[in-house]
Amino acid sequence: MTDLTKYSDSEMEAIRSSRVRSIMYGAKAASMNPKVVDAFVVLYEDLAPLRIAGNMIFNYLTSNIAKSIEVSAKHSLWEGVVVVVLISSSRMSKS
């Protein structure tokens, strides 16, 4: 659960689904509260169904944000390429 704190707000904003983004923000906030983490650890260790569901949810969230960050990075890269191409085209047409 503490791995969720490594993501910045800008990385979480890359998540397109507002519902998943809200869950991610809530999970991140909860994982920064030691009392919540301690309570979750007790439940996680004692209840197998919660452990299975918790693992599934955590894996879904982390894979979702990883894909969102990758897509966002690709879009940013292409935006930079488009800007360079437009500037180059503009300069060539003035010559």
Backbone bond lengths (Angstrom), bond angles and torsions (degrees), N, CA, C in turn:
res aa  C-N    CA-C-N  psi(-1)  N-CA   C-N-CA  omega(-1)  CA-C   N-CA-C  phi
1 M - - - 1.452 - - 1.524 111.28 -
2 T 1.316 117.40 -30.67 1.456 119.50 -177.95 1.524 112.47 -71.85
3 D 1.322 119.02 -18.26 1.461 120.83 178.26 1.527 112.11 -64.05
4 L 1.310 117.36 -20.56 1.462 120.12 -179.51 1.521 112.09 -67.97
5 T 1.328 117.29 -21.08 1.467 119.96 -178.68 1.520 112.27 -74.10
6 K 1.313 118.03 -12.66 1.469 119.66 -177.27 1.530 112.79 -76.29
7 Y 1.325 117.47 -14.63 1.459 120.39 -178.04 1.525 110.96 -86.23
8 S 1.322 115.38 132.38 1.461 120.10 178.62 1.525 109.93 -78.66
9 D 1.326 115.37 164.82 1.463 119.67 177.49 1.529 110.76 -61.48
10 S 1.330 117.04 -37.84 1.469 118.96 -179.94 1.527 111.02 -66.75
11 E 1.327 117.23 -34.27 1.467 119.73 176.50 1.525 110.07 -68.47
12 M 1.323 117.04 -39.03 1.463 119.74 179.82 1.526 111.07 -70.64
13 E 1.310 117.58 -28.76 1.469 120.44 177.23 1.524 111.56 -68.06
14 A 1.329 116.99 -16.83 1.465 120.86 177.79 1.524 111.61 -71.30
15 I 1.339 117.35 -16.92 1.462 120.98 179.00 1.521 108.31 -70.05
16 R 1.308 117.19 121.41 1.469 121.18 -175.48 1.522 112.98 -71.17
17 S 1.303 117.41 -39.29 1.461 121.26 -177.56 1.531 110.12 -75.17
18 S 1.316 116.31 119.48 1.466 119.63 179.65 1.527 110.86 -64.97
19 R 1.319 117.63 -30.61 1.463 120.76 178.82 1.522 110.94 -67.65
20 V 1.322 116.99 -46.98 1.467 120.87 179.06 1.525 109.62 -66.11
21 R 1.333 116.60 -40.08 1.464 120.93 178.03 1.530 110.48 -60.22
22 S 1.331 117.42 -42.71 1.462 121.28 178.58 1.527 111.56 -63.61
23 I 1.331 116.44 -42.07 1.462 120.45 176.97 1.518 109.94 -61.74
24 M 1.326 116.29 -42.43 1.464 120.77 -179.09 1.522 111.17 -63.50
25 Y 1.341 117.06 -45.09 1.466 119.78 177.82 1.534 110.72 -61.47
26 G 1.329 116.77 -42.08 1.468 120.39 179.24 1.516 112.05 -65.09
27 A 1.323 116.41 -42.86 1.465 120.59 179.19 1.530 110.46 -65.39
28 K 1.332 116.18 -38.62 1.467 119.36 178.52 1.527 110.29 -64.97
29 A 1.323 117.01 -44.59 1.470 120.92 179.39 1.528 110.28 -62.65
30 A 1.322 116.51 -42.81 1.466 120.30 -179.95 1.524 111.31 -64.77
31 S 1.330 116.29 -37.23 1.464 119.49 -177.30 1.526 112.71 -73.89
32 M 1.322 117.01 -10.17 1.469 120.01 176.37 1.532 111.72 -94.56
33 N 1.330 116.64 -1.17 1.461 121.06 178.75 1.532 108.15 -102.75
34 P 1.343 117.51 110.54 1.474 120.36 -175.95 1.534 113.61 -56.31
35 K 1.324 118.29 -35.50 1.468 120.37 -179.61 1.530 111.10 -67.79
36 V 1.327 116.64 -38.81 1.468 120.28 177.55 1.523 109.53 -66.84
37 V 1.317 116.81 -42.85 1.466 120.70 179.74 1.527 110.14 -62.28
38 D 1.339 117.21 -44.75 1.469 120.61 178.92 1.524 111.23 -60.52
39 A 1.332 116.62 -43.71 1.466 120.47 179.26 1.523 110.66 -64.18
40 F 1.314 116.30 -41.41 1.457 119.73 -179.98 1.521 110.89 -65.67
41 V 1.329 117.38 -38.05 1.470 121.04 178.77 1.527 110.29 -61.30
42 V 1.326 117.18 -43.84 1.469 120.81 178.96 1.524 110.24 -60.92
43 L 1.321 116.25 -49.10 1.463 119.92 179.57 1.526 111.45 -63.14
44 Y 1.317 116.06 -41.96 1.460 122.15 -178.42 1.531 110.66 -61.22
45 E 1.336 115.78 -42.14 1.460 119.82 -178.14 1.527 112.33 -74.41
46 D 1.337 117.14 -32.07 1.469 120.53 -173.37 1.528 114.89 -91.25
47 L 1.307 118.12 -24.26 1.463 120.64 -173.77 1.529 110.93 -120.05
48 A 1.318 115.50 105.73 1.469 120.48 -177.89 1.532 112.73 -58.60
49 P 1.350 119.53 -43.22 1.476 118.10 179.40 1.536 112.23 -60.79
50 L 1.319 116.55 -37.32 1.465 119.64 178.01 1.529 110.35 -67.96
51 R 1.310 116.20 -36.92 1.470 120.40 178.70 1.531 109.99 -62.65
52 I 1.329 116.49 -44.93 1.467 120.49 179.89 1.527 110.36 -64.53
53 A 1.325 116.26 -47.96 1.473 120.04 -179.99 1.525 110.69 -64.46
54 G 1.327 117.10 -40.92 1.466 120.92 179.08 1.521 111.56 -61.20
55 N 1.322 116.35 -42.32 1.470 120.11 178.05 1.527 110.76 -63.70
56 M 1.326 116.64 -41.82 1.470 120.19 -179.93 1.536 110.50 -63.97
57 I 1.318 116.51 -44.85 1.466 120.62 -179.24 1.522 110.44 -65.36
58 F 1.326 116.73 -46.26 1.465 120.77 179.91 1.527 110.43 -59.90
59 N 1.324 116.55 -45.84 1.474 120.27 179.53 1.524 111.18 -62.71
60 Y 1.332 116.70 -40.57 1.463 120.31 178.32 1.528 110.68 -62.76
61 L 1.329 116.55 -46.60 1.468 119.94 -178.59 1.522 111.66 -63.88
62 T 1.329 116.42 -46.18 1.465 118.56 -177.26 1.526 111.85 -68.30
63 S 1.337 117.59 -37.36 1.470 118.07 177.88 1.527 110.60 -70.60
64 N 1.334 117.28 -35.29 1.454 121.23 179.00 1.523 110.89 -64.41
65 I 1.321 116.92 -45.67 1.470 118.49 -178.97 1.524 110.60 -70.34
66 A 1.324 117.69 -34.59 1.472 119.46 178.02 1.530 110.57 -63.15
67 K 1.331 116.91 -43.87 1.463 120.56 178.29 1.525 110.64 -65.16
68 S 1.333 116.45 -40.67 1.468 120.72 -179.63 1.524 111.22 -63.91
69 I 1.320 116.90 -41.07 1.463 121.18 178.78 1.528 109.75 -65.15
70 E 1.332 116.60 -41.60 1.468 120.74 179.31 1.525 111.00 -62.99
71 V 1.319 117.04 -46.44 1.462 121.05 179.35 1.523 110.40 -63.16
72 S 1.322 116.55 -42.67 1.466 121.12 179.58 1.529 110.94 -62.23
73 A 1.323 116.19 -40.89 1.466 120.41 178.91 1.525 110.79 -64.71
74 K 1.335 116.72 -40.52 1.474 119.97 178.78 1.523 110.59 -65.35
75 H 1.336 116.25 -40.32 1.466 119.47 178.59 1.526 110.46 -64.65
76 S 1.324 116.18 -41.70 1.469 119.91 179.01 1.516 110.94 -63.52
77 L 1.318 116.37 -40.69 1.466 120.55 178.75 1.517 110.02 -61.97
78 W 1.342 116.98 -46.45 1.457 120.02 -179.62 1.518 112.00 -67.26
79 E 1.329 117.65 -33.97 1.467 119.78 176.91 1.522 109.54 -62.28
80 G 1.337 116.89 -40.25 1.456 120.71 177.70 1.516 111.88 -64.77
81 V 1.317 116.89 -39.91 1.462 121.51 178.72 1.525 109.98 -64.71
82 V 1.326 116.44 -43.55 1.468 120.56 179.83 1.520 110.32 -61.60
83 V 1.329 117.52 -42.45 1.465 121.13 179.38 1.517 110.16 -62.21
84 V 1.323 117.72 -44.85 1.468 121.54 179.52 1.518 110.23 -62.85
85 V 1.321 117.49 -43.68 1.460 121.32 179.84 1.527 110.18 -63.65
86 L 1.326 117.25 -43.51 1.463 120.51 179.70 1.529 111.55 -63.74
87 I 1.318 116.57 -42.13 1.466 120.20 178.46 1.527 109.76 -64.61
88 S 1.327 117.05 -44.19 1.460 121.23 179.22 1.523 111.08 -62.33
89 S 1.348 116.25 -43.89 1.469 120.69 178.87 1.515 110.42 -62.27
90 S 1.297 116.62 -42.03 1.458 121.71 -179.27 1.527 110.92 -62.56
91 R 1.314 115.93 -42.42 1.455 120.54 180.00 1.527 111.22 -67.82
92 M 1.333 116.63 -37.66 1.462 120.48 -179.57 1.526 111.00 -68.60
93 S 1.321 117.42 -36.22 1.458 119.82 -178.49 1.525 111.91 -72.71
94 K 1.344 117.37 -23.45 1.456 121.26 178.05 1.522 111.90 -78.95
95 S 1.332 116.43 -19.65 1.481 120.97 -177.31 1.482 112.99 -76.54
